Amino acid sequence: MANTDIGLLELRTPNGTLRLGRQGDEIIELPAEEAEPELLSIRAPSLGVFLQSHPLTAVPLVRIGQRVEAGQTIGLLKIGPLLLPVTAPQPGIVDGILAADGLAVGYGAQMFDLHPL
């Protein structure tokens, strides 16, 4: 780095991140940036009518701010008489419910935002 114009070097490995930067003529190790995890968008696996709760209950499957586990059913898609579960792909906290209850959604429509854990 000393003989180049590089001002910042970041090396990422499965074991961690090393950040080096210039301070005058010296090369120093910089603290790792604490990046806020990106929201995970959960999309409709099929077309159908979005349901926040099972038709036989009035309690929503999830609420904003609720922690969910991988594989947990967080919504339903009604396709004719069938109910297709929409599941969380990984553990996280529900940040937003983007689909309106009882309205049709298309394949790939954004339905939930999830903060990964």
C-alpha positions as CSV (number, residue, x, y, z in Angstrom):
1,M,0.0,0.0,0.0
2,A,2.9,2.3,0.8
3,N,4.0,2.5,-2.9
4,T,0.5,2.9,-4.4
5,D,-2.3,5.4,-4.4
6,I,-4.6,3.0,-2.4
7,G,-6.1,4.8,0.5
8,L,-8.2,2.0,2.0
9,L,-7.8,-1.8,1.8
10,E,-10.5,-4.1,3.1
11,L,-10.0,-7.9,3.2
12,R,-12.9,-10.1,4.0
13,T,-12.6,-13.7,5.0
14,P,-15.0,-16.2,6.7
15,N,-13.2,-15.5,9.9
16,G,-13.5,-11.7,9.8
17,T,-12.6,-8.4,8.1
18,L,-9.3,-6.5,8.1
19,R,-9.3,-2.8,7.2
20,L,-6.1,-0.9,6.5
21,G,-5.9,2.8,5.7
22,R,-3.4,5.6,5.4
23,Q,-2.7,8.1,8.1
24,G,-0.1,10.4,6.7
25,D,2.8,8.2,5.6
26,E,1.7,5.4,7.9
27,I,-0.5,2.4,7.3
28,I,-2.8,1.7,10.2
29,E,-5.5,-0.9,11.0
30,L,-8.9,0.7,11.0
31,P,-11.8,-0.5,13.2
32,A,-14.4,-2.7,11.5
33,E,-17.5,-0.8,10.4
34,E,-20.6,-2.0,12.1
35,A,-22.9,-2.2,9.1
36,E,-26.6,-2.3,9.7
37,P,-27.9,-5.6,8.3
38,E,-29.9,-5.2,5.2
39,L,-33.6,-6.0,5.1
40,L,-34.5,-9.3,3.6
41,S,-37.4,-9.1,1.2
42,I,-39.8,-12.0,1.3
43,R,-41.7,-12.4,-2.0
44,A,-44.8,-14.3,-3.1
45,P,-44.0,-17.9,-4.1
46,S,-47.1,-17.9,-6.3
47,L,-50.0,-15.7,-7.3
48,G,-53.0,-15.7,-5.0
49,V,-54.9,-13.8,-2.4
50,F,-52.8,-12.8,0.5
51,L,-54.1,-13.7,4.0
52,Q,-52.5,-12.4,7.2
53,S,-54.4,-15.0,9.2
54,H,-56.0,-18.4,8.7
55,P,-59.6,-18.1,7.5
56,L,-60.9,-19.9,10.7
57,T,-59.0,-17.6,13.1
58,A,-58.9,-13.8,13.6
59,V,-55.3,-13.7,15.0
60,P,-52.7,-12.7,12.5
61,L,-49.8,-15.1,11.9
62,V,-47.2,-12.4,12.6
63,R,-47.1,-8.8,13.6
64,I,-44.5,-6.1,12.9
65,G,-41.7,-6.4,15.4
66,Q,-42.3,-10.1,16.0
67,R,-39.3,-12.5,16.0
68,V,-39.8,-15.4,13.6
69,E,-37.8,-18.6,13.1
70,A,-36.7,-20.2,9.8
71,G,-39.6,-22.1,8.2
72,Q,-42.2,-20.4,10.3
73,T,-45.5,-19.6,8.5
74,I,-45.8,-15.8,8.3
75,G,-48.7,-15.5,5.8
76,L,-50.9,-17.5,3.5
77,L,-51.7,-17.4,-0.2
78,K,-55.2,-18.5,-1.1
79,I,-55.3,-20.1,-4.5
80,G,-58.9,-21.4,-5.1
81,P,-59.6,-23.7,-2.2
82,L,-55.9,-24.2,-1.4
83,L,-53.9,-22.3,1.2
84,L,-50.2,-22.0,0.4
85,P,-48.0,-21.0,3.4
86,V,-45.5,-18.2,3.0
87,T,-42.6,-19.0,5.3
88,A,-39.6,-17.1,6.7
89,P,-36.4,-18.3,5.0
90,Q,-34.3,-17.6,8.1
91,P,-34.6,-16.2,11.6
92,G,-35.4,-12.6,11.9
93,I,-37.7,-9.8,13.0
94,V,-40.6,-8.7,10.9
95,D,-40.0,-5.1,9.8
96,G,-42.9,-4.6,7.5
97,I,-46.0,-6.3,6.0
98,L,-46.2,-4.9,2.5
99,A,-49.1,-6.9,1.1
100,A,-52.7,-5.9,1.9
101,D,-54.8,-8.6,3.6
102,G,-57.4,-10.0,1.3
103,L,-56.0,-8.6,-2.0
104,A,-54.5,-10.5,-4.9
105,V,-50.7,-10.6,-5.3
106,G,-48.6,-11.7,-8.3
107,Y,-45.7,-14.1,-8.4
108,G,-42.6,-12.4,-6.9
109,A,-44.6,-9.6,-5.3
110,Q,-42.8,-8.2,-2.2
111,M,-44.9,-9.3,0.8
112,F,-42.7,-8.9,3.9
113,D,-39.5,-7.1,5.1
114,L,-37.4,-9.1,7.6
115,H,-34.4,-8.0,9.6
116,P,-32.1,-11.1,9.6
117,L,-30.7,-12.2,12.9
